[in-house]
């Protein structure tokens, strides 16, 4: 399931202050320590893993604010 | 006047002397006189000041550079100092390559230092540990390097920044930045420059950089004071809130034990001088009395 794949990538690249168990789909990733630089790494990892490219209109904090938001963005790009 | 024409006028007036490398200039005594007078005007505006002063050389430790994420965000702008450490045979090869017009830089090795990319960067590694409850405020002026060769006189590869940096809590850093940008705008307006404050972003590299730039703008972490040069505007000062980026990177803590937040505001000294030359003419003796007064030039 995409949600779990996204969560795994978030844990791997997000350099968060909490572990995977503490990240619900709606958890605000910025609240748990997602920095600007980590967001960049995460975006590049998501693009490689899912074979997508985030267009400029999606390059903003909201796109990456939660596992759910990222999953919806990936879904939209793959639709 | 186009910016290239402006560059030619500056060179023609002897204010800037070009070198073999684009964006690397010598400055005339008149040009330096404007920079020195402007720095004095900043000091006067800030007086009385309880800020510390630190003077850094234009190079800093490679080990500290590596903690800054500069290579992640601005790889195209960095300047690394490489030196010769070989023996006799390597020296002979280097001279042979140099005289043959070949690439002789392969015989060089990375030294322990990097060129300073922003005047405040060398400060943070020296600030490790716990800050006093009131935080710290530090004045810094220094040479910085950014590899962006250009014919645009504003885009020099080596130039000076004069900055004031705040280290403390989030509230201390933010209120410092926001008050500073208004004071800076006031000084520039007193110098007859039509300045405007705009939300800005740093020139982050590559595709990831587009996201970093959008994020920086969304959070309004950076403001620039821009001055029109004909149809273009050019930033002459900026004010930045770094969140706890440097606090985390270098183990700087506020008195409460949390990672320190930092902010800085600074002028690009050459750009301020260029703005004055553009708006008031190439001869400071003919500048408006009011402007000359602020700069402390003889009436």
Interface residues (C-beta under 8 A of the other chain):
Chain A: X35 X36 X37 X39 X40 X41 X43 X44 X54 X56 X59 X60 X61
Chain B: X69 X72 X73 X207 X208 X209 X210 X211 X212 X214 X215 X216 X218 X219 X245
